Amino acid sequence: MDHEIQLISDDDGLMVVGDAADVDRFLASEGLSSSRDLGPHWLKHVFGVGASAAQVGSEIAANSGRWVKLTPKSAQLVKKYGLRESAKTGFSTGVLKGQKGQIKGFVEFARGPRAFLGNPAALANAAKLMSQVAMQQSMEEISDYLASIDAKVDDVLRAQKDTVLSRMIGVGFVIDETMTIREARGRVDDVMWSKVQDAPTAIAETQVYALRQLDATAEKMERQSKMGDLVTTVREAESPVREWLAVLARCFQLQDAVAVLELDRVLDASPEELDAHRLGLKAARQDRRELISRSTERLLARMDAVAGTANAKVLLHPAKSPAVVQSSNQVAIGVHEFHERLGIGSAGPSSEARRWVEAATEVRDKALETGAKGVGAARSRGKVALDRAGTVKGRLSDGIAERVRRRRGGEAEAEGDGQG
């Protein structure tokens, strides 16, 4: 009997559905050890479209679903097995078969009752599920990020007097609670949605406020020209920048949570609009990334400029200059880590402070080079002068010798006349 696994891939991940043993064997053979179990509860939503209760039960009993985050390694599987891409949905799909539980390297596209990928409604549900799993994965990574930097986002928000910022703490509690209920119930009804439907406004206002704080930090550094003021400004920026990045990460996390709930609500209320709504949420999510990226990239550019200014003045400020570069590097590292967690994908080497001795050596070498040129020029001028002096000396000697000869010649003539 053939053992099938069904594959579906999008920009974020790869979903593998089939017999649990076959799925595990396939993932192990491809070296994909890190995956998320979709669970029978969510597979029911996929297989249940257009199928009888008995058929759904047998499909769920026979199948397991796992999701793998798309990386360069997992992305190669799409090319390796030649999955078919849909121009309408943008997804790549296919059914992979193997003999005796061993997955072979050929693809046969969906046919028959088990091939849910051939059902447009089921495929839309699978696409929804993949989007939700990808966002939940991102939410978990942001939680890890906040824990790693020991950021107390609520403390930052409480310290602000703006009521919108403080309101976001409550919004976060409500969204987290609704997500917990969703996990238990498997759907989002009117009551659950009514709790969170106004949350995006508070989140968006908080996000804008945090972005303005980062912009203000960059502008403050742009105004500093004195090294002492620059040292103070950059050092003072380290902690606030880290805190406002944490607030932005929390905003992004909550926005993803609302999107997960929203997709479930649309499935309940208007299933025919599910795919279009999913694509709209995806575009909006990318817009948020780009908005955040513009502010943080500007901050990175300012950090690079500050490090360049400090390096250029390292001789005049041998202690302050490296301190500025170190602080700017800490800010830049924090921004790059933030980008990685949000999938913005920035990368760049941190600036390296030039040590005073290196700069001094450079100046010394230039001085020696200039001195060497001066010595060479002096030697050249001296040689010309010596040559000229030699010429003059020769002329003087010749003139004196000539005058001596003339004088001796005159004296000889005078003696001859006397004797005559």
C-alpha contacts under 8 A as a table, 3 or more apart, distances in Angstrom:
res1	aa1	res2	aa2	distance
1	M	99	Q	6.87
1	M	100	K	6.83
2	D	97	K	6.33
2	D	98	G	5.79
2	D	99	Q	5.22
2	D	100	K	6.74
2	D	101	G	7.60
3	H	19	D	7.74
3	H	22	D	7.00
3	H	97	K	5.62
3	H	98	G	5.27
3	H	99	Q	6.21
3	H	100	K	6.82
3	H	101	G	5.64
3	H	102	Q	7.72
3	H	103	I	7.55
4	E	18	G	6.21
4	E	19	D	7.57
4	E	22	D	7.54
4	E	95	V	6.58
4	E	96	L	5.64
4	E	97	K	4.53
4	E	98	G	6.51
5	I	16	V	6.53
5	I	17	V	5.50
5	I	18	G	4.51
5	I	19	D	7.22
5	I	22	D	6.99
5	I	23	V	6.60
5	I	95	V	5.80
5	I	96	L	5.29
5	I	97	K	6.53
6	Q	16	V	5.79
6	Q	17	V	5.05
6	Q	18	G	6.23
6	Q	93	T	7.65
6	Q	94	G	6.00
6	Q	95	V	4.40
6	Q	96	L	6.17
6	Q	115	A	7.50
6	Q	117	L	7.87
7	L	14	L	7.02
7	L	15	M	5.74
7	L	16	V	4.91
7	L	17	V	6.55
7	L	92	S	7.97
7	L	93	T	5.49
7	L	94	G	5.36
7	L	95	V	6.04
7	L	96	L	7.43
8	I	14	L	5.83
8	I	15	M	5.25
8	I	16	V	6.85
8	I	91	F	6.73
8	I	92	S	5.62
8	I	93	T	4.41
8	I	94	G	6.75
9	S	12	D	7.74
9	S	13	G	5.82
9	S	14	L	4.38
9	S	15	M	6.25
9	S	78	V	7.35
9	S	91	F	5.64
9	S	92	S	5.07
9	S	93	T	6.41
10	D	13	G	5.68
10	D	14	L	6.67
10	D	90	G	6.92
10	D	91	F	5.02
10	D	92	S	6.58
11	D	70	L	7.11
12	D	69	K	6.18
12	D	70	L	5.25
12	D	131	S	7.69
12	D	134	A	6.28
13	G	67	W	6.70
13	G	68	V	5.47
13	G	69	K	4.37
13	G	70	L	4.17
13	G	71	T	7.96
13	G	130	M	7.23
13	G	134	A	6.98
14	L	67	W	5.68
14	L	68	V	5.14
14	L	69	K	6.50
14	L	70	L	6.31
14	L	74	S	7.41
15	M	65	G	6.95
15	M	66	R	5.77
15	M	67	W	4.46
15	M	68	V	6.39
15	M	130	M	7.32
16	V	23	V	6.58
16	V	65	G	5.67
16	V	66	R	5.36
16	V	67	W	6.35
17	V	23	V	6.66
17	V	63	N	6.33
17	V	64	S	5.54
17	V	65	G	4.36
17	V	66	R	6.57
18	G	22	D	6.54
18	G	23	V	5.82
18	G	62	A	7.21
18	G	63	N	4.51
18	G	64	S	5.33
18	G	65	G	6.63
19	D	22	D	5.20
19	D	23	V	6.04
19	D	62	A	5.69
19	D	63	N	4.53
19	D	64	S	5.62
20	A	23	V	5.14
20	A	24	D	6.12
20	A	62	A	7.90
20	A	63	N	6.20
20	A	64	S	4.89
20	A	65	G	7.66
21	A	24	D	5.19
21	A	25	R	6.02
21	A	101	G	7.89
22	D	25	R	5.00
22	D	26	F	6.01
22	D	101	G	6.00
22	D	102	Q	7.59
22	D	103	I	7.51
23	V	26	F	5.15
23	V	27	L	6.23
23	V	64	S	7.21
23	V	65	G	7.69
23	V	66	R	7.72
24	D	27	L	5.26
24	D	28	A	6.07
25	R	28	A	5.14
25	R	29	S	6.05
25	R	101	G	7.99
25	R	102	Q	7.64
25	R	103	I	7.76
26	F	29	S	5.14
26	F	30	E	6.34
26	F	103	I	6.31
27	L	30	E	5.21
27	L	31	G	6.16
27	L	32	L	5.03
27	L	33	S	6.68
28	A	31	G	4.99
28	A	32	L	5.90
28	A	33	S	6.34
29	S	32	L	7.75
32	L	35	S	7.22
32	L	68	V	7.59
32	L	74	S	7.37
34	S	68	V	6.80
35	S	66	R	6.15
35	S	67	W	5.44
35	S	68	V	4.70
35	S	69	K	7.28
36	R	66	R	5.31
36	R	67	W	5.03
36	R	68	V	6.53
37	D	64	S	7.94
37	D	65	G	6.11
37	D	66	R	4.56
37	D	67	W	6.57
38	L	41	H	7.88
38	L	42	W	6.26
38	L	43	L	7.02
38	L	64	S	7.73
38	L	65	G	5.27
38	L	66	R	5.38
38	L	67	W	6.81
39	G	42	W	5.91
39	G	43	L	6.54
39	G	64	S	7.10
39	G	65	G	6.57
40	P	43	L	4.97
40	P	44	K	6.13
40	P	60	I	6.17
40	P	64	S	7.22
40	P	65	G	7.88
41	H	44	K	5.48
41	H	45	H	7.36
41	H	186	G	7.16
42	W	45	H	5.46
42	W	46	V	6.99
42	W	129	L	7.56
42	W	186	G	7.60
43	L	46	V	5.09
43	L	47	F	6.10
43	L	60	I	6.71
43	L	65	G	7.14
44	K	47	F	5.29
44	K	48	G	5.40
44	K	56	V	6.92
44	K	60	I	6.66
45	H	48	G	5.31
45	H	49	V	6.96
45	H	125	N	6.95
46	V	49	V	6.28
46	V	116	F	7.87
46	V	122	A	5.29
46	V	123	L	7.54
46	V	125	N	5.47
46	V	126	A	5.76
47	F	51	A	7.18
47	F	56	V	5.95
47	F	59	E	7.03
47	F	60	I	7.57
47	F	116	F	6.59
47	F	122	A	6.61
48	G	51	A	5.48
48	G	52	S	7.41
48	G	53	A	7.52
48	G	56	V	5.54
48	G	122	A	7.85
49	V	121	A	6.56
49	V	122	A	5.65
51	A	55	Q	6.19
51	A	56	V	6.25
52	S	55	Q	5.16
52	S	56	V	6.11
53	A	56	V	5.06
53	A	57	G	6.14
54	A	57	G	5.16
54	A	58	S	6.33
55	Q	58	S	5.19
55	Q	59	E	6.11
56	V	59	E	5.09
56	V	60	I	6.18
57	G	60	I	5.31
57	G	61	A	6.13
58	S	61	A	5.05
58	S	62	A	6.05
59	E	62	A	5.16
59	E	63	N	5.98
59	E	114	R	7.33
60	I	63	N	5.18
60	I	64	S	7.22
67	W	130	M	7.69
67	W	133	V	7.71
68	V	74	S	7.56
69	K	74	S	7.61
69	K	134	A	7.29
70	L	73	K	7.74
70	L	74	S	5.56
70	L	75	A	5.86
71	T	74	S	5.21
71	T	75	A	5.78
72	P	75	A	5.08
72	P	76	Q	6.37
73	K	76	Q	5.44
73	K	77	L	7.41
74	S	77	L	5.50
74	S	78	V	7.60
75	A	78	V	5.62
75	A	79	K	7.27
76	Q	79	K	5.27
76	Q	80	K	5.87
77	L	80	K	4.71
77	L	81	Y	5.92
78	V	81	Y	5.69
78	V	82	G	5.92
78	V	83	L	5.53
78	V	92	S	7.34
79	K	82	G	5.04
79	K	83	L	6.85
81	Y	105	G	6.66
81	Y	106	F	6.40
81	Y	107	V	6.29
82	G	107	V	7.16
83	L	92	S	5.39
83	L	93	T	5.24
83	L	94	G	5.33
83	L	107	V	7.44
84	R	92	S	5.00
84	R	93	T	5.33
84	R	94	G	6.40
85	E	90	G	6.19
85	E	91	F	5.41
85	E	92	S	3.98
85	E	93	T	6.46
86	S	89	T	5.50
86	S	90	G	5.14
86	S	91	F	5.51
86	S	92	S	6.26
86	S	93	T	7.99
87	A	90	G	5.41
87	A	91	F	7.88
93	T	109	F	7.80
93	T	117	L	7.19
94	G	107	V	6.40
94	G	108	E	6.53
94	G	109	F	4.94
94	G	110	A	6.23
94	G	117	L	7.72
95	V	107	V	5.70
95	V	108	E	5.31
95	V	109	F	5.30
95	V	110	A	5.83
95	V	115	A	7.73
96	L	103	I	7.29
96	L	104	K	7.41
96	L	105	G	7.50
96	L	106	F	6.23
96	L	107	V	4.75
96	L	108	E	6.14
97	K	103	I	6.07
97	K	104	K	6.21
97	K	105	G	7.91
97	K	106	F	6.88
97	K	107	V	6.75
97	K	108	E	7.22
98	G	101	G	6.08
98	G	102	Q	5.13
98	G	103	I	4.08
98	G	104	K	4.69
98	G	105	G	7.93
99	Q	102	Q	5.44
99	Q	103	I	6.80
99	Q	104	K	7.30
110	A	115	A	4.92
110	A	116	F	7.47
110	A	117	L	6.15
110	A	118	G	5.77
111	R	114	R	7.49
111	R	115	A	5.48
111	R	118	G	7.02
112	G	115	A	5.65
113	P	116	F	7.02
115	A	118	G	6.04
115	A	119	N	7.99
116	F	119	N	5.52
116	F	122	A	6.23
116	F	123	L	7.17
117	L	120	P	7.30
117	L	122	A	6.73
117	L	123	L	5.52
118	G	122	A	7.92
118	G	123	L	7.35
119	N	122	A	5.19
119	N	123	L	6.04
120	P	123	L	4.98
120	P	124	A	6.16
121	A	124	A	5.06
121	A	125	N	6.29
122	A	125	N	4.97
122	A	126	A	6.10
123	L	126	A	4.89
123	L	127	A	6.06
124	A	127	A	4.99
124	A	128	K	6.19
124	A	274	L	7.02
124	A	275	D	5.67
125	N	128	K	5.00
125	N	129	L	6.14
125	N	274	L	7.87
126	A	129	L	4.98
126	A	130	M	6.16
127	A	130	M	5.11
127	A	131	S	6.22
127	A	275	D	7.66
128	K	131	S	5.16
128	K	132	Q	6.20
128	K	263	L	6.97
128	K	274	L	7.60
128	K	275	D	7.32
128	K	278	R	6.60
129	L	132	Q	5.12
129	L	133	V	6.11
130	M	133	V	5.09
130	M	134	A	6.04
131	S	134	A	5.15
131	S	135	M	6.23
131	S	278	R	7.75
132	Q	135	M	5.16
132	Q	136	Q	6.10
132	Q	259	A	7.91
132	Q	260	V	5.31
132	Q	263	L	7.94
133	V	136	Q	5.00
133	V	137	Q	6.08
134	A	137	Q	5.07
134	A	138	S	6.29
135	M	138	S	4.95
135	M	139	M	6.13
135	M	256	D	5.78
135	M	257	A	7.48
135	M	260	V	7.32
136	Q	139	M	4.90
136	Q	140	E	6.27
136	Q	256	D	7.46
136	Q	257	A	7.38
136	Q	260	V	7.93
137	Q	140	E	5.19
137	Q	141	E	6.31
138	S	141	E	5.03
138	S	142	I	6.19
138	S	253	Q	7.47
138	S	341	R	7.40
138	S	342	L	7.21
139	M	142	I	5.11
139	M	143	S	6.29
139	M	253	Q	5.14
139	M	256	D	7.13
139	M	257	A	7.67
140	E	143	S	5.00
140	E	144	D	6.32
141	E	144	D	5.01
141	E	145	Y	6.16
141	E	341	R	6.37
142	I	145	Y	4.81
142	I	146	L	6.15
142	I	249	A	6.46
142	I	250	R	7.39
142	I	253	Q	6.74
142	I	341	R	6.12
142	I	342	L	7.46
143	S	146	L	5.17
143	S	147	A	6.19
144	D	147	A	5.07
144	D	148	S	6.03
145	Y	148	S	5.06
145	Y	149	I	6.41
145	Y	338	F	7.83
145	Y	341	R	7.06
146	L	149	I	5.45
146	L	150	D	5.94
146	L	151	A	5.33
146	L	152	K	7.85
146	L	246	A	6.44
146	L	249	A	7.94
147	A	150	D	4.83
147	A	151	A	6.50
148	S	151	A	7.84
151	A	243	E	6.60
151	A	246	A	6.37
152	K	155	D	5.30
152	K	156	V	6.55
152	K	243	E	7.99
153	V	156	V	5.13
153	V	157	L	6.30
153	V	243	E	7.15
153	V	246	A	6.38
153	V	247	V	5.75
153	V	250	R	7.51
154	D	157	L	5.07
154	D	158	R	5.99
154	D	169	I	6.26
155	D	158	R	5.08
155	D	159	A	6.23
156	V	159	A	5.31
156	V	160	Q	6.95
156	V	243	E	6.87
156	V	247	V	7.87
157	L	160	Q	5.42
157	L	165	L	5.61
157	L	166	S	5.59
157	L	168	M	8.00
157	L	169	I	7.46
158	R	161	K	7.48
158	R	165	L	7.60
158	R	166	S	5.67
160	Q	165	L	6.90
160	Q	166	S	7.21
161	K	165	L	7.83
161	K	166	S	7.65
162	D	165	L	5.56
162	D	166	S	6.68
163	T	166	S	5.14
163	T	167	R	5.97
164	V	167	R	5.01
164	V	168	M	6.50
164	V	202	A	6.22
164	V	205	E	7.03
164	V	206	T	6.79
165	L	168	M	5.35
165	L	169	I	7.43
165	L	202	A	7.61
165	L	205	E	7.84
165	L	206	T	5.60
166	S	169	I	5.72
166	S	170	G	7.58
167	R	170	G	5.47
167	R	171	V	6.43
167	R	202	A	7.07
168	M	171	V	4.74
168	M	172	G	6.06
168	M	202	A	5.93
168	M	203	I	6.35
168	M	206	T	7.28
169	I	172	G	5.20
169	I	173	F	6.54
170	G	173	F	5.14
170	G	174	V	6.37
171	V	174	V	5.21
171	V	175	I	6.22
171	V	196	V	7.68
171	V	199	A	6.00
171	V	202	A	7.57
171	V	203	I	7.99
172	G	175	I	5.20
172	G	176	D	6.12
172	G	254	L	6.77
173	F	176	D	5.24
173	F	177	E	6.15
174	V	177	E	5.11
174	V	178	T	6.19
174	V	195	K	7.02
174	V	196	V	6.90
175	I	178	T	5.09
175	I	179	M	6.19
175	I	195	K	7.99
175	I	196	V	6.24
175	I	254	L	7.21
175	I	257	A	7.12
175	I	258	V	7.15
176	D	179	M	5.16
176	D	180	T	6.38
177	E	180	T	5.15
177	E	181	I	6.46
178	T	181	I	5.09
178	T	182	R	6.15
178	T	192	M	6.40
178	T	195	K	7.82
178	T	196	V	7.84
179	M	182	R	4.98
179	M	183	E	6.33
179	M	257	A	7.35
179	M	261	L	7.35
180	T	183	E	5.24
180	T	184	A	6.64
181	I	184	A	5.16
181	I	185	R	6.12
182	R	185	R	5.09
182	R	186	G	5.25
182	R	187	R	5.63
182	R	188	V	6.19
182	R	261	L	7.87
183	E	186	G	5.55
183	E	187	R	7.95
185	R	188	V	7.84
187	R	264	D	5.97
187	R	265	R	7.35
187	R	268	D	7.73
188	V	192	M	5.87
188	V	193	W	6.41
188	V	261	L	6.51
188	V	264	D	5.72
188	V	265	R	5.28
188	V	268	D	7.53
189	D	192	M	5.43
189	D	193	W	6.17
189	D	265	R	6.59
189	D	268	D	7.54
190	D	193	W	5.15
190	D	194	S	6.01
191	V	194	S	5.26
191	V	195	K	6.83
192	M	195	K	5.54
192	M	196	V	7.26
193	W	196	V	5.50
193	W	197	Q	5.84
193	W	261	L	7.58
193	W	262	E	7.86
193	W	265	R	7.24
194	S	197	Q	5.52
194	S	198	D	7.98
195	K	198	D	7.65
196	V	199	A	5.19
196	V	258	V	7.33
197	Q	200	P	7.16
198	D	201	T	6.12
198	D	202	A	7.60
199	A	202	A	5.57
199	A	203	I	6.33
199	A	258	V	7.95
200	P	203	I	5.05
200	P	204	A	5.93
200	P	255	Q	6.82
200	P	258	V	7.61
201	T	204	A	5.20
201	T	205	E	6.23
202	A	205	E	5.23
202	A	206	T	6.22
203	I	206	T	5.17
203	I	207	Q	6.16
203	I	251	C	5.81
203	I	254	L	7.55
203	I	255	Q	7.29
204	A	207	Q	5.00
204	A	208	V	6.23
204	A	251	C	7.57
205	E	208	V	5.17
205	E	209	Y	6.25
206	T	209	Y	5.07
206	T	210	A	6.25
206	T	251	C	7.42
207	Q	210	A	5.19
207	Q	211	L	6.22
207	Q	247	V	7.52
207	Q	248	L	5.82
207	Q	251	C	6.22
208	V	211	L	5.12
208	V	212	R	6.22
209	Y	212	R	5.15
209	Y	213	Q	6.39
210	A	213	Q	5.08
210	A	214	L	6.52
210	A	244	W	5.56
210	A	245	L	7.68
210	A	247	V	6.90
210	A	248	L	6.56
211	L	214	L	5.18
211	L	215	D	6.24
211	L	244	W	7.78
211	L	248	L	7.80
211	L	292	I	7.13
211	L	295	S	6.45
212	R	215	D	4.93
212	R	216	A	6.03
213	Q	216	A	5.07
213	Q	217	T	6.29
213	Q	244	W	7.35
214	L	217	T	5.07
214	L	218	A	6.39
214	L	241	V	6.56
214	L	244	W	7.22
214	L	295	S	6.95
214	L	296	T	7.33
214	L	299	L	7.10
215	D	218	A	5.17
215	D	219	E	6.21
215	D	295	S	6.33
215	D	298	R	7.80
215	D	299	L	7.14
216	A	219	E	5.05
216	A	220	K	6.10
217	T	220	K	5.16
217	T	221	M	6.51
217	T	237	A	6.82
217	T	241	V	7.92
217	T	299	L	7.85
218	A	221	M	5.34
218	A	222	E	6.37
218	A	298	R	7.34
218	A	299	L	5.40
218	A	302	R	6.16
219	E	222	E	5.00
219	E	223	R	6.55
220	K	223	R	5.40
220	K	224	Q	6.96
220	K	233	T	7.60
221	M	224	Q	5.39
221	M	230	L	6.86
221	M	233	T	6.50
221	M	234	V	7.19
221	M	302	R	7.37
221	M	306	V	7.77
222	E	225	S	7.99
222	E	302	R	7.18
224	Q	227	M	7.86
224	Q	229	D	6.22
224	Q	230	L	5.64
225	S	229	D	7.35
225	S	230	L	6.89
226	K	229	D	5.42
226	K	230	L	6.16
227	M	230	L	4.93
227	M	231	V	6.13
227	M	310	A	7.46
227	M	317	H	7.72
227	M	320	K	7.27
227	M	321	S	7.62
228	G	231	V	5.24
228	G	232	T	6.48
228	G	320	K	7.40
229	D	232	T	5.21
229	D	233	T	6.09
230	L	233	T	5.11
230	L	234	V	6.04
230	L	306	V	7.98
230	L	324	V	7.27
231	V	234	V	5.45
231	V	235	R	6.14
231	V	320	K	6.65
231	V	321	S	7.87
231	V	323	A	7.03
231	V	324	V	5.32
232	T	235	R	5.32
232	T	236	E	6.05
233	T	236	E	5.18
233	T	237	A	6.17
234	V	237	A	5.05
234	V	238	E	6.74
234	V	324	V	6.53
234	V	327	S	6.20
234	V	328	S	6.48
235	R	238	E	5.69
235	R	324	V	7.44
235	R	327	S	5.84
236	E	239	S	6.83
236	E	240	P	7.56
237	A	240	P	5.57
237	A	241	V	5.89
237	A	331	V	7.89
238	E	241	V	5.52
238	E	242	R	6.37
238	E	327	S	6.87
238	E	328	S	7.92
238	E	330	Q	7.09
238	E	331	V	5.72
239	S	242	R	5.22
239	S	243	E	6.25
240	P	243	E	4.99
240	P	244	W	6.11
241	V	244	W	5.24
241	V	245	L	6.07
241	V	331	V	7.09
242	R	245	L	5.22
242	R	246	A	6.29
242	R	331	V	7.45
242	R	334	G	6.68
243	E	246	A	5.05
243	E	247	V	6.38
244	W	247	V	4.90
244	W	248	L	6.22
245	L	248	L	5.02
245	L	249	A	6.16
245	L	335	V	7.52
245	L	338	F	6.97
246	A	249	A	4.98
246	A	250	R	6.22
247	V	250	R	5.09
247	V	251	C	6.20
248	L	251	C	4.98
248	L	252	F	6.20
249	A	252	F	5.10
249	A	253	Q	6.14
249	A	338	F	7.53
249	A	342	L	7.39
250	R	253	Q	4.93
250	R	254	L	6.17
251	C	254	L	5.23
251	C	255	Q	6.11
252	F	255	Q	5.08
252	F	256	D	6.24
252	F	342	L	7.89
253	Q	256	D	5.20
253	Q	257	A	6.34
254	L	257	A	4.91
254	L	258	V	6.25
255	Q	258	V	5.16
255	Q	259	A	6.25
256	D	259	A	5.00
256	D	260	V	6.26
257	A	260	V	5.11
257	A	261	L	6.40
258	V	261	L	5.12
258	V	262	E	5.95
259	A	262	E	4.84
259	A	263	L	6.20
259	A	281	L	6.95
260	V	263	L	5.43
260	V	264	D	6.70
261	L	264	D	5.29
261	L	265	R	6.26
262	E	265	R	4.96
262	E	266	V	6.18
263	L	266	V	5.15
263	L	267	L	6.20
263	L	274	L	7.09
263	L	277	H	7.56
263	L	278	R	6.89
264	D	267	L	5.08
264	D	268	D	6.38
265	R	268	D	5.17
265	R	269	A	6.11
266	V	269	A	5.02
266	V	270	S	5.17
266	V	271	P	6.09
266	V	273	E	7.22
266	V	274	L	6.06
266	V	277	H	7.83
267	L	270	S	5.71
267	L	271	P	4.35
267	L	272	E	7.95
267	L	273	E	7.93
267	L	274	L	5.94
268	D	271	P	6.31
270	S	273	E	5.60
270	S	274	L	6.85
271	P	274	L	5.13
272	E	275	D	7.54
273	E	276	A	5.56
273	E	277	H	6.03
274	L	277	H	5.17
274	L	278	R	6.07
275	D	278	R	5.05
275	D	279	L	6.33
276	A	279	L	5.20
276	A	280	G	6.26
277	H	280	G	4.99
277	H	281	L	6.22
278	R	281	L	5.20
278	R	282	K	6.23
279	L	282	K	5.00
279	L	283	A	6.28
280	G	283	A	5.18
280	G	284	A	6.22
281	L	284	A	5.04
281	L	285	R	6.07
282	K	285	R	5.10
282	K	286	Q	6.37
283	A	286	Q	5.17
283	A	287	D	6.29
284	A	287	D	4.99
284	A	288	R	6.36
285	R	288	R	5.16
285	R	289	R	6.44
286	Q	289	R	5.01
286	Q	290	E	6.32
287	D	290	E	5.12
287	D	291	L	6.16
288	R	291	L	5.08
288	R	292	I	6.21
289	R	292	I	5.26
289	R	293	S	5.98
289	R	342	L	7.54
289	R	344	I	6.41
290	E	293	S	4.85
290	E	294	R	6.20
290	E	344	I	7.86
291	L	294	R	5.47
291	L	295	S	6.99
292	I	295	S	5.57
292	I	296	T	6.30
293	S	296	T	5.16
293	S	297	E	5.70
293	S	339	H	7.86
293	S	344	I	6.97
294	R	297	E	5.31
294	R	298	R	6.22
295	S	298	R	5.20
295	S	299	L	6.40
296	T	299	L	4.95
296	T	300	L	6.23
296	T	335	V	6.86
297	E	300	L	4.91
297	E	301	A	6.15
298	R	301	A	5.06
298	R	302	R	6.28
299	L	302	R	5.06
299	L	303	M	6.27
300	L	303	M	4.99
300	L	304	D	6.29
300	L	332	A	5.90
300	L	335	V	7.49
301	A	304	D	5.14
301	A	305	A	6.26
302	R	305	A	5.03
302	R	306	V	6.10
303	M	306	V	5.05
303	M	307	A	6.18
303	M	328	S	5.27
303	M	329	N	7.43
303	M	331	V	7.61
303	M	332	A	6.83
304	D	307	A	5.12
304	D	308	G	6.16
304	D	328	S	7.52
304	D	351	S	6.87
305	A	308	G	5.01
305	A	309	T	6.18
306	V	309	T	5.11
306	V	310	A	6.18
306	V	324	V	7.50
306	V	325	V	7.37
306	V	328	S	7.23
307	A	310	A	5.06
307	A	311	N	6.09
307	A	324	V	6.66
307	A	325	V	4.81
307	A	328	S	6.61
307	A	351	S	6.44
307	A	353	A	7.61
308	G	311	N	5.14
308	G	312	A	6.18
308	G	351	S	7.99
309	T	312	A	5.17
309	T	313	K	6.49
310	A	313	K	5.25
310	A	314	V	6.11
310	A	320	K	8.00
310	A	321	S	4.72
310	A	322	P	7.20
310	A	324	V	6.46
310	A	325	V	6.63
311	N	314	V	5.12
311	N	321	S	6.28
311	N	322	P	7.53
311	N	325	V	7.66
311	N	353	A	6.30
311	N	354	R	6.14
312	A	315	L	7.86
313	K	316	L	5.46
313	K	317	H	6.07
313	K	321	S	6.78
314	V	317	H	4.96
314	V	318	P	5.00
314	V	319	A	7.85
314	V	320	K	7.82
314	V	321	S	5.26
314	V	322	P	7.45
314	V	354	R	7.29
314	V	355	R	7.60
314	V	356	W	6.17
314	V	359	A	7.16
315	L	318	P	5.49
315	L	356	W	6.06
315	L	359	A	6.49
315	L	360	A	6.86
317	H	320	K	5.37
317	H	321	S	5.62
318	P	321	S	5.91
318	P	322	P	7.18
318	P	355	R	7.72
318	P	356	W	5.58
319	A	322	P	6.19
319	A	323	A	6.78
320	K	323	A	5.15
320	K	324	V	6.33
321	S	324	V	5.25
321	S	325	V	6.47
321	S	353	A	7.62
322	P	325	V	5.07
322	P	326	Q	6.05
322	P	353	A	5.31
322	P	354	R	7.24
322	P	355	R	7.41
323	A	326	Q	5.11
323	A	327	S	6.21
324	V	327	S	5.24
324	V	328	S	6.11
325	V	328	S	5.10
325	V	329	N	6.00
325	V	351	S	6.84
325	V	352	E	7.07
325	V	353	A	5.75
326	Q	329	N	5.07
326	Q	330	Q	6.33
326	Q	353	A	7.30
327	S	330	Q	5.13
327	S	331	V	6.47
328	S	331	V	5.17
328	S	332	A	6.19
329	N	332	A	4.96
329	N	333	I	6.02
329	N	350	S	5.64
329	N	351	S	6.45
330	Q	333	I	5.19
330	Q	334	G	6.27
331	V	334	G	5.18
331	V	335	V	6.35
332	A	335	V	5.09
332	A	336	H	6.23
332	A	350	S	6.98
333	I	336	H	5.17
333	I	337	E	6.22
333	I	350	S	7.34
334	G	337	E	5.20
334	G	338	F	6.17
335	V	338	F	4.97
335	V	339	H	6.14
336	H	339	H	5.00
336	H	340	E	6.23
336	H	345	G	7.97
336	H	346	S	6.04
336	H	347	A	6.39
336	H	348	G	7.98
337	E	340	E	5.09
337	E	341	R	6.38
338	F	341	R	5.28
338	F	342	L	6.38
339	H	342	L	5.23
339	H	343	G	5.97
339	H	344	I	4.79
339	H	345	G	5.67
339	H	346	S	6.03
340	E	343	G	5.10
340	E	344	I	6.04
340	E	345	G	5.41
340	E	346	S	7.00
341	R	344	I	7.71
342	L	345	G	7.94
354	R	358	E	6.46
354	R	359	A	6.82
355	R	358	E	5.35
355	R	359	A	6.61
356	W	359	A	5.20
356	W	360	A	6.01
357	V	360	A	4.87
357	V	361	T	5.90
358	E	361	T	5.06
358	E	362	E	6.23
359	A	362	E	5.04
359	A	363	V	6.35
360	A	363	V	5.11
360	A	364	R	6.03
361	T	364	R	4.92
361	T	365	D	6.00
362	E	365	D	5.14
362	E	366	K	6.27
363	V	366	K	5.07
363	V	367	A	6.13
364	R	367	A	4.97
364	R	368	L	6.08
365	D	368	L	5.03
365	D	369	E	6.01
366	K	369	E	4.96
366	K	370	T	6.06
367	A	370	T	4.99
367	A	371	G	5.88
368	L	371	G	4.81
368	L	372	A	5.84
369	E	372	A	5.06
369	E	373	K	6.22
370	T	373	K	5.11
370	T	374	G	6.18
371	G	374	G	4.83
371	G	375	V	6.06
372	A	375	V	5.02
372	A	376	G	6.07
373	K	376	G	5.06
373	K	377	A	6.10
374	G	377	A	5.03
374	G	378	A	6.04
375	V	378	A	4.93
375	V	379	R	5.99
376	G	379	R	5.04
376	G	380	S	6.10
377	A	380	S	4.98
377	A	381	R	6.05
378	A	381	R	4.95
378	A	382	G	5.84
379	R	382	G	4.92
379	R	383	K	6.04
380	S	383	K	5.16
380	S	384	V	6.31
381	R	384	V	5.14
381	R	385	A	6.12
382	G	385	A	4.91
382	G	386	L	6.00
383	K	386	L	5.02
383	K	387	D	6.01
384	V	387	D	5.04
384	V	388	R	6.04
385	A	388	R	4.97
385	A	389	A	5.93
386	L	389	A	4.82
386	L	390	G	5.90
387	D	390	G	4.99
387	D	391	T	6.15
388	R	391	T	5.03
388	R	392	V	6.16
389	A	392	V	5.04
389	A	393	K	5.90
390	G	393	K	4.92
390	G	394	G	5.94
391	T	394	G	5.03
391	T	395	R	6.15
392	V	395	R	5.01
392	V	396	L	6.09
393	K	396	L	5.05
393	K	397	S	6.03
394	G	397	S	5.07
394	G	398	D	6.06
395	R	398	D	5.11
395	R	399	G	6.09
396	L	399	G	5.04
396	L	400	I	6.12
397	S	400	I	5.15
397	S	401	A	6.03
398	D	401	A	5.10
398	D	402	E	6.01
399	G	402	E	5.03
399	G	403	R	6.17
400	I	403	R	5.07
400	I	404	V	6.10
401	A	404	V	5.01
401	A	405	R	6.15
402	E	405	R	5.11
402	E	406	R	6.18
403	R	406	R	5.03
403	R	407	R	6.04
404	V	407	R	5.08
404	V	408	R	6.05
405	R	408	R	5.10
405	R	409	G	5.91
406	R	409	G	4.92
406	R	410	G	6.10
407	R	410	G	5.05
407	R	411	E	6.19
408	R	411	E	5.06
408	R	412	A	6.15
409	G	412	A	5.21
409	G	413	E	6.39
410	G	413	E	5.20
410	G	414	A	6.33
411	E	414	A	5.11
411	E	415	E	6.38
412	A	415	E	5.28
412	A	416	G	6.40
413	E	416	G	5.18
413	E	417	D	6.45
414	A	417	D	5.26
414	A	418	G	6.43
415	E	418	G	5.16
415	E	419	Q	6.39
416	G	419	Q	5.34
416	G	420	G	6.30
417	D	420	G	5.12
